[in-house]
Amino acid sequence: MALSRALLGKTLYSCIDGRLTGGTIVETEAYQGAEDKACHAYNMRRTPRTEIMYSNGGVSYVYLCYGIHYLLNIVTHCEGNPHAILIRAIEPKVGIDVMLERRKKEKVERSLTAGPGALTQAMGITLKHNGLSLNSSTLWIEENSISISEKDILASPRVGVSYAEEHALLPWRFRLAPSQWTSIAK
């Protein structure tokens, strides 16, 4: 959970088709591998889709959700231990015109990058980017000068995992409280 919290305030960048986009990470969700009923790798389930989760940390796990949205996760543990963090929202900072074009929007507003499907569409992230190192020239995360206070981090249950029984209630969704860019609270 510490890494999921620590990603808040970092900057996520993509450079796809020569177009740079980026923004401050303001919302994440943690998934704790084999013991987490909400995780795709629960009970050490291995499928072609989840295989990348068993890699060493620092690579992307991108999958298609509901046949509509690509979602970006960061694999976070050592090889064979399938932990990941879903990036749920960013505050757009770089390439906003490109994001608006990709999202077919006229103005900058929360829905541009709030929600995991919206942010991947805005940043041009698709299944082609599954398994990329987060130190690549296509997708990367950087430190920035933002200082995050613990009191500014809200922890709440994750979204859309009601099937996970008692694990659905775990407070593993983290949001920056002062941010207007997080997805709608549930």
OpenMM code with the backbone's topology and positions (N, CA, C; nanometers):
from openmm import Vec3, app, unit

residues = "MET ALA LEU SER ARG ALA LEU LEU GLY LYS THR LEU TYR SER CYS ILE ASP GLY ARG LEU THR GLY GLY THR ILE VAL GLU THR GLU ALA TYR GLN GLY ALA GLU ASP LYS ALA CYS HIS ALA TYR ASN MET ARG ARG THR PRO ARG THR GLU ILE MET TYR SER ASN GLY GLY VAL SER TYR VAL TYR LEU CYS TYR GLY ILE HIS TYR LEU LEU ASN ILE VAL THR HIS CYS GLU GLY ASN PRO HIS ALA ILE LEU ILE ARG ALA ILE GLU PRO LYS VAL GLY ILE ASP VAL MET LEU GLU ARG ARG LYS LYS GLU LYS VAL GLU ARG SER LEU THR ALA GLY PRO GLY ALA LEU THR GLN ALA MET GLY ILE THR LEU LYS HIS ASN GLY LEU SER LEU ASN SER SER THR LEU TRP ILE GLU GLU ASN SER ILE SER ILE SER GLU LYS ASP ILE LEU ALA SER PRO ARG VAL GLY VAL SER TYR ALA GLU GLU HIS ALA LEU LEU PRO TRP ARG PHE ARG LEU ALA PRO SER GLN TRP THR SER ILE ALA LYS".split()
positions = [
    Vec3(0.0817, -0.1184, 0.0000),
    Vec3(0.0000, 0.0000, 0.0000),
    Vec3(0.0870, 0.1261, 0.0000),
    Vec3(0.2033, 0.1157, 0.0585),
    Vec3(0.2912, 0.2324, 0.0675),
    Vec3(0.3286, 0.2848, -0.0713),
    Vec3(0.3562, 0.1972, -0.1647),
    Vec3(0.3942, 0.2410, -0.2990),
    Vec3(0.2760, 0.3069, -0.3704),
    Vec3(0.1568, 0.2542, -0.3493),
    Vec3(0.0380, 0.3139, -0.4105),
    Vec3(0.0185, 0.4574, -0.3621),
    Vec3(0.0428, 0.4787, -0.2331),
    Vec3(0.0344, 0.6140, -0.1766),
    Vec3(0.1496, 0.7001, -0.2292),
    Vec3(0.2680, 0.6408, -0.2385),
    Vec3(0.3871, 0.7153, -0.2798),
    Vec3(0.3801, 0.7625, -0.4247),
    Vec3(0.3015, 0.6965, -0.5077),
    Vec3(0.2885, 0.7389, -0.6476),
    Vec3(0.2090, 0.8681, -0.6614),
    Vec3(0.1281, 0.8995, -0.5610),
    Vec3(0.0521, 1.0245, -0.5665),
    Vec3(0.1490, 1.1425, -0.5707),
    Vec3(0.1255, 1.2321, -0.6643),
    Vec3(0.2124, 1.3480, -0.6798),
    Vec3(0.3247, 1.3287, -0.7800),
    Vec3(0.3507, 1.2054, -0.8224),
    Vec3(0.4511, 1.1811, -0.9265),
    Vec3(0.3890, 1.2171, -1.0615),
    Vec3(0.4715, 1.2330, -1.1640),
    Vec3(0.4215, 1.2666, -1.2967),
    Vec3(0.4326, 1.1470, -1.3890),
    Vec3(0.3210, 1.1116, -1.4509),
    Vec3(0.3142, 1.0047, -1.5502),
    Vec3(0.3204, 1.0684, -1.6883),
    Vec3(0.4092, 1.0166, -1.7734),
    Vec3(0.4247, 1.0678, -1.9099),
    Vec3(0.4054, 0.9560, -2.0116),
    Vec3(0.3563, 0.9952, -2.1288),
    Vec3(0.3586, 0.9065, -2.2450),
    Vec3(0.4077, 0.9870, -2.3639),
    Vec3(0.4799, 0.9199, -2.4512),
    Vec3(0.5195, 0.9806, -2.5783),
    Vec3(0.4823, 0.8787, -2.6849),
    Vec3(0.3646, 0.8979, -2.7425),
    Vec3(0.3081, 0.8017, -2.8367),
    Vec3(0.2851, 0.8735, -2.9687),
    Vec3(0.3352, 0.8117, -3.0754),
    Vec3(0.3281, 0.8730, -3.2088),
    Vec3(0.3918, 1.0118, -3.2087),
    Vec3(0.4982, 1.0274, -3.1297),
    Vec3(0.5703, 1.1534, -3.1241),
    Vec3(0.4978, 1.2637, -3.0484),
    Vec3(0.3929, 1.2289, -2.9754),
    Vec3(0.3118, 1.3283, -2.9049),
    Vec3(0.3259, 1.3072, -2.7538),
    Vec3(0.3817, 1.4062, -2.6864),
    Vec3(0.4086, 1.3990, -2.5429),
    Vec3(0.2860, 1.4447, -2.4637),
    Vec3(0.2461, 1.3618, -2.3676),
    Vec3(0.1399, 1.3980, -2.2733),
    Vec3(0.1856, 1.3590, -2.1337),
    Vec3(0.1303, 1.4250, -2.0343),
    Vec3(0.1673, 1.3908, -1.8975),
    Vec3(0.0821, 1.4629, -1.7959),
    Vec3(0.0868, 1.4097, -1.6754),
    Vec3(0.0123, 1.4723, -1.5677),
    Vec3(0.0486, 1.4137, -1.4332),
    Vec3(0.0069, 1.4843, -1.3306),
    Vec3(0.0333, 1.4442, -1.1928),
    Vec3(-0.0626, 1.3338, -1.1514),
    Vec3(-0.0086, 1.2258, -1.0981),
    Vec3(-0.0922, 1.1156, -1.0500),
    Vec3(-0.1651, 1.1606, -0.9241),
    Vec3(-0.2993, 1.1541, -0.9286),
    Vec3(-0.3796, 1.2001, -0.8147),
    Vec3(-0.4676, 1.0903, -0.7558),
    Vec3(-0.4692, 0.9722, -0.8200),
    Vec3(-0.5520, 0.8625, -0.7683),
    Vec3(-0.4957, 0.7281, -0.8123),
    Vec3(-0.4881, 0.6348, -0.7172),
    Vec3(-0.4370, 0.5003, -0.7438),
    Vec3(-0.5224, 0.3970, -0.6697),
    Vec3(-0.5054, 0.2703, -0.7074),
    Vec3(-0.5644, 0.1579, -0.6336),
    Vec3(-0.4612, 0.0465, -0.6279),
    Vec3(-0.4469, -0.0138, -0.5112),
    Vec3(-0.3499, -0.1214, -0.4923),
    Vec3(-0.4175, -0.2580, -0.5049),
    Vec3(-0.3443, -0.3528, -0.5650),
    Vec3(-0.3895, -0.4915, -0.5789),
    Vec3(-0.2760, -0.5814, -0.5322),
    Vec3(-0.3056, -0.6623, -0.4293),
    Vec3(-0.2014, -0.7359, -0.3586),
    Vec3(-0.1963, -0.8836, -0.3963),
    Vec3(-0.1800, -0.9105, -0.5230),
    Vec3(-0.1474, -1.0427, -0.5715),
    Vec3(-0.2395, -1.1568, -0.5337),
    Vec3(-0.1779, -1.2695, -0.5096),
    Vec3(-0.2488, -1.3965, -0.4927),
    Vec3(-0.3472, -1.3977, -0.3767),
    Vec3(-0.3225, -1.3178, -0.2739),
    Vec3(-0.4103, -1.3190, -0.1566),
    Vec3(-0.5248, -1.2187, -0.1649),
    Vec3(-0.5310, -1.1394, -0.2717),
    Vec3(-0.6309, -1.0337, -0.2872),
    Vec3(-0.7399, -1.0798, -0.3841),
    Vec3(-0.8604, -1.1003, -0.3327),
    Vec3(-0.9708, -1.1503, -0.4145),
    Vec3(-1.0097, -1.0552, -0.5283),
    Vec3(-0.9706, -0.9304, -0.5212),
    Vec3(-1.0016, -0.8339, -0.6272),
    Vec3(-0.8937, -0.8310, -0.7355),
    Vec3(-0.7823, -0.8968, -0.7126),
    Vec3(-0.6696, -0.8941, -0.8063),
    Vec3(-0.6893, -0.9971, -0.9173),
    Vec3(-0.6499, -0.9625, -1.0395),
    Vec3(-0.6596, -1.0570, -1.1510),
    Vec3(-0.5767, -1.1826, -1.1273),
    Vec3(-0.4776, -1.1754, -1.0416),
    Vec3(-0.3901, -1.2903, -1.0143),
    Vec3(-0.4263, -1.3593, -0.8820),
    Vec3(-0.5473, -1.3351, -0.8334),
    Vec3(-0.5908, -1.3986, -0.7081),
    Vec3(-0.5717, -1.5499, -0.7168),
    Vec3(-0.5208, -1.6065, -0.6082),
    Vec3(-0.4993, -1.7512, -0.5986),
    Vec3(-0.3969, -1.8005, -0.7017),
    Vec3(-0.3042, -1.7098, -0.7405),
    Vec3(-0.1974, -1.7384, -0.8381),
    Vec3(-0.2526, -1.7765, -0.9766),
    Vec3(-0.3687, -1.7231, -1.0106),
    Vec3(-0.4281, -1.7456, -1.1426),
    Vec3(-0.3345, -1.6860, -1.2477),
    Vec3(-0.3024, -1.7662, -1.3475),
    Vec3(-0.2153, -1.7211, -1.4568),
    Vec3(-0.2886, -1.7406, -1.5877),
    Vec3(-0.3006, -1.6332, -1.6617),
    Vec3(-0.3626, -1.6370, -1.7941),
    Vec3(-0.2720, -1.5566, -1.8874),
    Vec3(-0.2939, -1.5675, -2.0178),
    Vec3(-0.2131, -1.4836, -2.1075),
    Vec3(-0.2236, -1.3347, -2.0703),
    Vec3(-0.3407, -1.2899, -2.0266),
    Vec3(-0.3582, -1.1489, -1.9905),
    Vec3(-0.2783, -1.1124, -1.8666),
    Vec3(-0.2774, -1.1986, -1.7650),
    Vec3(-0.2148, -1.1643, -1.6370),
    Vec3(-0.0671, -1.2017, -1.6279),
    Vec3(-0.0153, -1.2687, -1.7255),
    Vec3(0.1235, -1.3170, -1.7179),
    Vec3(0.2222, -1.2056, -1.6859),
    Vec3(0.2007, -1.0867, -1.7399),
    Vec3(0.2927, -0.9751, -1.7157),
    Vec3(0.2975, -0.9368, -1.5681),
    Vec3(0.1914, -0.9636, -1.4935),
    Vec3(0.1893, -0.9311, -1.3506),
    Vec3(0.2935, -1.0106, -1.2723),
    Vec3(0.3392, -1.1211, -1.3278),
    Vec3(0.4373, -1.2068, -1.2600),
    Vec3(0.5812, -1.1642, -1.2911),
    Vec3(0.5969, -1.0527, -1.3595),
    Vec3(0.7295, -0.9985, -1.3920),
    Vec3(0.7870, -0.9216, -1.2742),
    Vec3(0.9142, -0.8872, -1.2846),
    Vec3(0.9724, -0.7941, -1.1885),
    Vec3(0.8996, -0.6608, -1.2003),
    Vec3(0.8881, -0.5908, -1.0900),
    Vec3(0.8192, -0.4624, -1.0884),
    Vec3(0.8831, -0.3605, -1.1814),
    Vec3(0.8032, -0.2574, -1.2127),
    Vec3(0.8530, -0.1498, -1.2966),
    Vec3(0.8104, -0.1599, -1.4412),
    Vec3(0.7148, -0.2486, -1.4697),
    Vec3(0.6615, -0.2594, -1.6050),
    Vec3(0.5121, -0.2313, -1.6018),
    Vec3(0.4580, -0.2011, -1.7192),
    Vec3(0.3144, -0.1717, -1.7292),
    Vec3(0.2340, -0.2994, -1.7482),
    Vec3(0.1170, -0.3016, -1.6889),
    Vec3(0.0173, -0.4052, -1.7125),
    Vec3(-0.1054, -0.3314, -1.7644),
    Vec3(-0.1284, -0.3412, -1.8938),
    Vec3(-0.2416, -0.2748, -1.9574),
    Vec3(-0.3386, -0.3826, -2.0029),
    Vec3(-0.4651, -0.3665, -1.9690),
    Vec3(-0.5661, -0.4621, -2.0132),
    Vec3(-0.6920, -0.3879, -2.0572),
    Vec3(-0.7754, -0.4590, -2.1305),
    Vec3(-0.9014, -0.4044, -2.1785),
    Vec3(-1.0111, -0.4402, -2.0795),
    Vec3(-1.0829, -0.3404, -2.0328),
    Vec3(-1.1891, -0.3586, -1.9337),
    Vec3(-1.3250, -0.3434, -2.0015),
    Vec3(-1.4116, -0.4397, -1.9809),
    Vec3(-1.5467, -0.4388, -2.0389),
    Vec3(-1.5453, -0.4265, -2.1911),
    Vec3(-1.4344, -0.4619, -2.2528),
    Vec3(-1.4244, -0.4529, -2.3974),
    Vec3(-1.4232, -0.3105, -2.4499),
    Vec3(-1.4038, -0.2122, -2.3610),
    Vec3(-1.4139, -0.0710, -2.3995),
    Vec3(-1.2898, 0.0090, -2.3631),
    Vec3(-1.2490, 0.0006, -2.2362),
    Vec3(-1.1455, 0.0893, -2.1818),
    Vec3(-1.0150, 0.0144, -2.1573),
    Vec3(-0.9041, 0.0764, -2.1942),
    Vec3(-0.7732, 0.0244, -2.1564),
    Vec3(-0.7409, 0.0814, -2.0183),
    Vec3(-0.6891, -0.0026, -1.9298),
    Vec3(-0.6521, 0.0419, -1.7961),
    Vec3(-0.5036, 0.0169, -1.7754),
    Vec3(-0.4365, 0.1146, -1.7148),
    Vec3(-0.2923, 0.1086, -1.6906),
    Vec3(-0.2640, 0.0761, -1.5451),
    Vec3(-0.1885, -0.0307, -1.5253),
    Vec3(-0.1403, -0.0701, -1.3939),
    Vec3(0.0118, -0.0720, -1.3978),
    Vec3(0.0701, -0.0584, -1.2811),
    Vec3(0.2144, -0.0706, -1.2677),
    Vec3(0.2419, -0.1957, -1.1857),
    Vec3(0.3183, -0.2879, -1.2424),
    Vec3(0.3588, -0.4082, -1.1692),
    Vec3(0.4608, -0.3639, -1.0657),
    Vec3(0.4442, -0.4102, -0.9397),
    Vec3(0.5216, -0.3495, -0.8314),
    Vec3(0.6046, -0.4446, -0.7463),
    Vec3(0.6003, -0.5727, -0.7699),
    Vec3(0.6719, -0.6634, -0.6802),
    Vec3(0.7805, -0.7368, -0.7579),
    Vec3(0.8438, -0.8325, -0.6923),
    Vec3(0.9494, -0.9103, -0.7576),
    Vec3(0.8878, -1.0202, -0.8445),
    Vec3(0.9696, -1.0780, -0.9305),
    Vec3(0.9231, -1.1822, -1.0216),
    Vec3(0.8502, -1.2923, -0.9455),
    Vec3(0.7354, -1.3317, -0.9989),
    Vec3(0.6562, -1.4381, -0.9385),
    Vec3(0.5565, -1.3920, -0.8342),
    Vec3(0.5584, -1.2635, -0.8003),
    Vec3(0.4701, -1.2084, -0.6968),
    Vec3(0.3838, -1.0995, -0.7612),
    Vec3(0.2615, -1.1322, -0.8039),
    Vec3(0.1832, -1.0452, -0.8926),
    Vec3(0.1077, -0.9298, -0.8264),
    Vec3(0.1796, -0.8333, -0.7753),
    Vec3(0.1171, -0.7126, -0.7195),
    Vec3(0.1165, -0.6041, -0.8264),
    Vec3(0.0146, -0.5173, -0.8202),
    Vec3(0.0062, -0.4089, -0.9182),
    Vec3(-0.0702, -0.2909, -0.8591),
    Vec3(-0.0504, -0.1758, -0.9213),
    Vec3(-0.1212, -0.0540, -0.8822),
    Vec3(-0.1894, 0.0020, -1.0067),
    Vec3(-0.3203, 0.0189, -0.9964),
    Vec3(-0.3980, 0.0811, -1.1033),
    Vec3(-0.3847, 0.2329, -1.0919),
    Vec3(-0.3515, 0.2970, -1.2013),
    Vec3(-0.3486, 0.4436, -1.2039),
    Vec3(-0.4895, 0.4879, -1.2451),
    Vec3(-0.5594, 0.5530, -1.1529),
    Vec3(-0.7008, 0.5872, -1.1743),
    Vec3(-0.7224, 0.7279, -1.2293),
    Vec3(-0.6334, 0.8215, -1.1986),
    Vec3(-0.6558, 0.9589, -1.2451),
    Vec3(-0.5263, 1.0394, -1.2396),
    Vec3(-0.5175, 1.1356, -1.3313),
    Vec3(-0.4068, 1.2316, -1.3314),
    Vec3(-0.4636, 1.3724, -1.3473),
    Vec3(-0.3868, 1.4687, -1.3010),
    Vec3(-0.4159, 1.6088, -1.3314),
    Vec3(-0.3336, 1.6433, -1.4544),
    Vec3(-0.3975, 1.6747, -1.5671),
    Vec3(-0.3222, 1.6976, -1.6908),
    Vec3(-0.2313, 1.8195, -1.6804),
    Vec3(-0.1086, 1.8040, -1.7307),
    Vec3(-0.0101, 1.9125, -1.7242),
    Vec3(0.0585, 1.9378, -1.8581),
    Vec3(0.0831, 1.8322, -1.9358),
    Vec3(0.1621, 1.8422, -2.0586),
    Vec3(0.0822, 1.7822, -2.1741),
    Vec3(0.0805, 1.8510, -2.2868),
    Vec3(0.0116, 1.7985, -2.4049),
    Vec3(-0.1399, 1.7983, -2.3908),
    Vec3(-0.1909, 1.8979, -2.3225),
    Vec3(-0.3351, 1.9032, -2.2975),
    Vec3(-0.4137, 1.9109, -2.4285),
    Vec3(-0.3606, 1.9804, -2.5276),
    Vec3(-0.4284, 1.9868, -2.6573),
    Vec3(-0.4404, 1.8484, -2.7210),
    Vec3(-0.3379, 1.7672, -2.7047),
    Vec3(-0.3395, 1.6300, -2.7565),
    Vec3(-0.4436, 1.5476, -2.6801),
    Vec3(-0.4478, 1.5633, -2.5485),
    Vec3(-0.5457, 1.4919, -2.4667),
    Vec3(-0.6882, 1.5287, -2.5073),
    Vec3(-0.7132, 1.6567, -2.5268),
    Vec3(-0.8461, 1.7014, -2.5690),
    Vec3(-0.8847, 1.6378, -2.7024),
    Vec3(-0.7915, 1.6353, -2.7939),
    Vec3(-0.8170, 1.5751, -2.9254),
    Vec3(-0.8487, 1.4265, -2.9122),
    Vec3(-0.7669, 1.3531, -2.8359),
    Vec3(-0.7877, 1.2088, -2.8194),
    Vec3(-0.9205, 1.1771, -2.7507),
    Vec3(-0.9625, 1.2646, -2.6589),
    Vec3(-1.0869, 1.2423, -2.5849),
    Vec3(-1.2071, 1.3079, -2.6534),
    Vec3(-1.1818, 1.3764, -2.7673),
    Vec3(-1.2891, 1.4445, -2.8411),
    Vec3(-1.3652, 1.5411, -2.7503),
    Vec3(-1.2866, 1.6235, -2.6800),
    Vec3(-1.3435, 1.7218, -2.5885),
    Vec3(-1.3048, 1.8619, -2.6341),
    Vec3(-1.3867, 1.9568, -2.5984),
    Vec3(-1.3642, 2.0967, -2.6347),
    Vec3(-1.2912, 2.1748, -2.5258),
    Vec3(-1.3134, 2.1350, -2.3989),
    Vec3(-1.2540, 2.2123, -2.2897),
    Vec3(-1.1951, 2.1198, -2.1837),
    Vec3(-1.1054, 2.1782, -2.1061),
    Vec3(-1.0389, 2.1040, -1.9994),
    Vec3(-1.1332, 2.0971, -1.8795),
    Vec3(-1.1666, 1.9750, -1.8415),
    Vec3(-1.2520, 1.9502, -1.7255),
    Vec3(-1.2169, 1.8145, -1.6671),
    Vec3(-1.2691, 1.7866, -1.5487),
    Vec3(-1.2376, 1.6642, -1.4751),
    Vec3(-1.2441, 1.5388, -1.5622),
    Vec3(-1.3466, 1.5257, -1.6435),
    Vec3(-1.3661, 1.4028, -1.7212),
    Vec3(-1.2557, 1.3781, -1.8245),
    Vec3(-1.1683, 1.4764, -1.8453),
    Vec3(-1.0589, 1.4588, -1.9413),
    Vec3(-0.9674, 1.3442, -1.8989),
    Vec3(-0.9331, 1.3373, -1.7701),
    Vec3(-0.8371, 1.2358, -1.7238),
    Vec3(-0.8762, 1.1718, -1.5903),
    Vec3(-0.9986, 1.1949, -1.5430),
    Vec3(-1.0433, 1.1374, -1.4161),
    Vec3(-1.1122, 1.0049, -1.4439),
    Vec3(-1.0510, 0.8993, -1.3996),
    Vec3(-1.0979, 0.7645, -1.4261),
    Vec3(-0.9948, 0.6930, -1.5109),
    Vec3(-0.9715, 0.5648, -1.4827),
    Vec3(-0.8619, 0.4931, -1.5494),
    Vec3(-0.8773, 0.4797, -1.7002),
    Vec3(-0.9997, 0.4679, -1.7508),
    Vec3(-1.0199, 0.4597, -1.8953),
    Vec3(-1.0013, 0.5937, -1.9632),
    Vec3(-1.0434, 0.6995, -1.8954),
    Vec3(-1.0277, 0.8343, -1.9516),
    Vec3(-0.8804, 0.8715, -1.9613),
    Vec3(-0.8030, 0.8423, -1.8574),
    Vec3(-0.6622, 0.8838, -1.8607),
    Vec3(-0.5833, 0.8072, -1.9656),
    Vec3(-0.6123, 0.6775, -1.9849),
    Vec3(-0.5384, 0.6040, -2.0882),
    Vec3(-0.5753, 0.6534, -2.2273),
    Vec3(-0.7029, 0.6843, -2.2493),
    Vec3(-0.7424, 0.7377, -2.3799),
    Vec3(-0.6743, 0.8730, -2.4036),
    Vec3(-0.6736, 0.9594, -2.3034),
    Vec3(-0.6112, 1.0910, -2.3162),
    Vec3(-0.4618, 1.0799, -2.3440),
    Vec3(-0.3983, 0.9787, -2.2867),
    Vec3(-0.2539, 0.9634, -2.3024),
    Vec3(-0.2150, 0.8712, -2.4183),
    Vec3(-0.3143, 0.8115, -2.4852),
    Vec3(-0.2864, 0.7252, -2.5999),
    Vec3(-0.2400, 0.5853, -2.5639),
    Vec3(-0.2650, 0.5417, -2.4416),
    Vec3(-0.2178, 0.4110, -2.3936),
    Vec3(-0.3167, 0.3025, -2.4327),
    Vec3(-0.2645, 0.1959, -2.4966),
    Vec3(-0.3464, 0.0824, -2.5404),
    Vec3(-0.2759, -0.0481, -2.5044),
    Vec3(-0.3308, -0.1589, -2.5515),
    Vec3(-0.2690, -0.2899, -2.5261),
    Vec3(-0.1277, -0.2989, -2.5834),
    Vec3(-0.0969, -0.2183, -2.6841),
    Vec3(0.0390, -0.2182, -2.7408),
    Vec3(0.1429, -0.1810, -2.6361),
    Vec3(0.0999, -0.1171, -2.5287),
    Vec3(0.1926, -0.0684, -2.4274),
    Vec3(0.2020, -0.1600, -2.3063),
    Vec3(0.1373, -0.2764, -2.3140),
    Vec3(0.1464, -0.3753, -2.2076),
    Vec3(0.2887, -0.4304, -2.2007),
    Vec3(0.3439, -0.4371, -2.0803),
    Vec3(0.4769, -0.4936, -2.0610),
    Vec3(0.5915, -0.3963, -2.0803),
    Vec3(0.5620, -0.2701, -2.1067),
    Vec3(0.6691, -0.1713, -2.1230),
    Vec3(0.7354, -0.1393, -1.9900),
    Vec3(0.8647, -0.1197, -1.9939),
    Vec3(0.9358, -0.0686, -1.8771),
    Vec3(0.8864, 0.0726, -1.8511),
    Vec3(0.8710, 0.1073, -1.7239),
    Vec3(0.8302, 0.2430, -1.6890),
    Vec3(0.9486, 0.3383, -1.6940),
    Vec3(1.0589, 0.2931, -1.7514),
    Vec3(1.1747, 0.3778, -1.7813),
    Vec3(1.1936, 0.3878, -1.9317),
    Vec3(1.0907, 0.3524, -2.0076),
    Vec3(1.1025, 0.3545, -2.1538),
    Vec3(1.0865, 0.4966, -2.2062),
    Vec3(1.1103, 0.5135, -2.3337),
    Vec3(1.0899, 0.6449, -2.3947),
    Vec3(0.9443, 0.6638, -2.4367),
    Vec3(0.8615, 0.5624, -2.4127),
    Vec3(0.7197, 0.5686, -2.4472),
    Vec3(0.6331, 0.5975, -2.3260),
    Vec3(0.6690, 0.5391, -2.2122),
    Vec3(0.5876, 0.5507, -2.0908),
    Vec3(0.6818, 0.5562, -1.9707),
    Vec3(0.6678, 0.6602, -1.8873),
    Vec3(0.7564, 0.6708, -1.7721),
    Vec3(0.6934, 0.7559, -1.6628),
    Vec3(0.7531, 0.7446, -1.5435),
    Vec3(0.7098, 0.8212, -1.4264),
    Vec3(0.8299, 0.8984, -1.3750),
    Vec3(0.8067, 1.0245, -1.3385),
    Vec3(0.9135, 1.1086, -1.2839),
    Vec3(0.8718, 1.1685, -1.1506),
    Vec3(0.9728, 1.1934, -1.0693),
    Vec3(0.9529, 1.2724, -0.9478),
    Vec3(0.9225, 1.4152, -0.9898),
    Vec3(0.8607, 1.4906, -0.9024),
    Vec3(0.8475, 1.6339, -0.9246),
    Vec3(0.8557, 1.7036, -0.7895),
    Vec3(0.8355, 1.8303, -0.7878),
    Vec3(0.8571, 1.9065, -0.6646),
    Vec3(0.7351, 1.9105, -0.5726),
    Vec3(0.6329, 1.8348, -0.6041),
    Vec3(0.5119, 1.8355, -0.5212),
    Vec3(0.5382, 1.7607, -0.3905),
    Vec3(0.5047, 1.8234, -0.2801),
    Vec3(0.5169, 1.7605, -0.1494),
    Vec3(0.3768, 1.7200, -0.1024),
    Vec3(0.3596, 1.5928, -0.0718),
    Vec3(0.2290, 1.5401, -0.0327),
    Vec3(0.2284, 1.5137, 0.1175),
    Vec3(0.1324, 1.5705, 0.1855),
    Vec3(0.1142, 1.5468, 0.3283),
    Vec3(0.0205, 1.4273, 0.3474),
    Vec3(0.0475, 1.3458, 0.4464),
    Vec3(-0.0392, 1.2308, 0.4746),
    Vec3(-0.1839, 1.2729, 0.4964),
    Vec3(-0.2053, 1.3896, 0.5535),
    Vec3(-0.3425, 1.4351, 0.5793),
    Vec3(-0.4167, 1.4667, 0.4493),
    Vec3(-0.3440, 1.4813, 0.3392),
    Vec3(-0.4060, 1.5102, 0.2105),
    Vec3(-0.4376, 1.3844, 0.1295),
    Vec3(-0.4107, 1.2667, 0.1864),
    Vec3(-0.4381, 1.1413, 0.1171),
    Vec3(-0.5620, 1.0766, 0.1774),
    Vec3(-0.6616, 1.0537, 0.0931),
    Vec3(-0.7830, 0.9846, 0.1354),
    Vec3(-0.7728, 0.8382, 0.0957),
    Vec3(-0.8027, 0.7499, 0.1891),
    Vec3(-0.8073, 0.6068, 0.1606),
    Vec3(-0.9528, 0.5629, 0.1660),
    Vec3(-0.9944, 0.4836, 0.0675),
    Vec3(-1.1322, 0.4352, 0.0626),
    Vec3(-1.1347, 0.3009, -0.0099),
    Vec3(-1.2485, 0.2314, -0.0089),
    Vec3(-1.2569, 0.1047, -0.0826),
    Vec3(-1.2361, 0.1258, -0.2325),
    Vec3(-1.1871, 0.0221, -0.2977),
    Vec3(-1.1649, 0.0272, -0.4420),
    Vec3(-1.2986, 0.0291, -0.5160),
    Vec3(-1.2929, 0.0618, -0.6425),
    Vec3(-1.4128, 0.0794, -0.7243),
    Vec3(-1.4362, -0.0438, -0.8122),
    Vec3(-1.5604, -0.0882, -0.8224),
    Vec3(-1.5971, -0.1928, -0.9178),
    Vec3(-1.5497, -0.3325, -0.8846),
    Vec3(-1.5263, -0.3612, -0.7574),
    Vec3(-1.4779, -0.4949, -0.7207),
    Vec3(-1.5704, -0.5629, -0.6182),
    Vec3(-1.6994, -0.5396, -0.6278),
    Vec3(-1.7939, -0.5961, -0.5303),
    Vec3(-1.7885, -0.7483, -0.5266),
    Vec3(-1.7488, -0.8136, -0.6356),
    Vec3(-1.7353, -0.9595, -0.6408),
    Vec3(-1.6285, -1.0115, -0.5441),
    Vec3(-1.5422, -0.9254, -0.4948),
    Vec3(-1.4281, -0.9657, -0.4131),
    Vec3(-1.4629, -0.9833, -0.2650),
    Vec3(-1.5913, -0.9934, -0.2358),
    Vec3(-1.6389, -1.0179, -0.1001),
    Vec3(-1.5776, -0.9201, -0.0016),
    Vec3(-1.5211, -0.9691, 0.1083),
    Vec3(-1.4664, -0.8798, 0.2114),
    Vec3(-1.3496, -0.7955, 0.1602),
    Vec3(-1.2831, -0.8405, 0.0566),
    Vec3(-1.1711, -0.7639, 0.0013),
    Vec3(-1.2185, -0.6392, -0.0740),
    Vec3(-1.3455, -0.6371, -0.1114),
    Vec3(-1.4003, -0.5184, -0.1790),
    Vec3(-1.4014, -0.3978, -0.0860),
    Vec3(-1.4011, -0.4226, 0.0433),
    Vec3(-1.4088, -0.3139, 0.1412),
    Vec3(-1.2730, -0.2622, 0.1870),
    Vec3(-1.1653, -0.3256, 0.1434),
    Vec3(-1.0322, -0.2817, 0.1850),
    Vec3(-1.0067, -0.1392, 0.1366),
    Vec3(-0.9524, -0.0532, 0.2209),
    Vec3(-0.9299, 0.0879, 0.1846),
    Vec3(-0.8013, 0.1065, 0.1038),
    Vec3(-0.7973, 0.0486, -0.0153),
    Vec3(-0.6768, 0.0487, -0.0967),
    Vec3(-0.6887, 0.1373, -0.2201),
    Vec3(-0.7831, 0.2286, -0.2177),
    Vec3(-0.7937, 0.3333, -0.3190),
    Vec3(-0.7433, 0.4607, -0.2528),
    Vec3(-0.6472, 0.5272, -0.3171),
    Vec3(-0.5854, 0.6452, -0.2579),
    Vec3(-0.6044, 0.7648, -0.3499),
    Vec3(-0.6482, 0.8778, -0.2906),
    Vec3(-0.6735, 0.9994, -0.3670),
    Vec3(-0.6131, 1.1184, -0.2946),
    Vec3(-0.5702, 1.2153, -0.3727),
    Vec3(-0.5266, 1.3417, -0.3146),
    Vec3(-0.6514, 1.4231, -0.2822),
    Vec3(-0.6711, 1.4519, -0.1547),
    Vec3(-0.7922, 1.5205, -0.1091),
    Vec3(-0.8131, 1.6563, -0.1744),
    Vec3(-0.7102, 1.7379, -0.1912),
    Vec3(-0.7374, 1.8703, -0.2490),
    Vec3(-0.7551, 1.8688, -0.4006),
    Vec3(-0.7338, 1.7557, -0.4672),
    Vec3(-0.7389, 1.7520, -0.6126),
    Vec3(-0.8813, 1.7517, -0.6660),
    Vec3(-0.9032, 1.8306, -0.7696),
    Vec3(-1.0305, 1.8313, -0.8413),
    Vec3(-1.0289, 1.7307, -0.9560),
    Vec3(-0.9191, 1.6565, -0.9702),
    Vec3(-0.9007, 1.5685, -1.0861),
    Vec3(-0.9233, 1.4216, -1.0567),
    Vec3(-0.9576, 1.3866, -0.9323),
    Vec3(-0.9822, 1.2457, -0.9019),
    Vec3(-1.1167, 1.2053, -0.9600),
    Vec3(-1.1342, 1.0748, -0.9789),
    Vec3(-1.2632, 1.0280, -1.0299),
    Vec3(-1.3692, 1.0472, -0.9206),
    Vec3(-1.4923, 1.0366, -0.9595),
    Vec3(-1.6032, 1.0613, -0.8679),
    Vec3(-1.5934, 0.9655, -0.7487),
    Vec3(-1.6047, 1.0199, -0.6288),
    Vec3(-1.6000, 0.9381, -0.5072),
    Vec3(-1.7220, 0.8481, -0.5022),
    Vec3(-1.6987, 0.7258, -0.4607),
    Vec3(-1.8099, 0.6303, -0.4476),
    Vec3(-1.8163, 0.5810, -0.3064),
] * unit.nanometer
topology = app.Topology()
chain = topology.addChain("A")
for resn in residues:
    res = topology.addResidue(resn, chain)
    for name in ("N", "CA", "C"):
        topology.addAtom(name, app.Element.getBySymbol(name[0]), res)
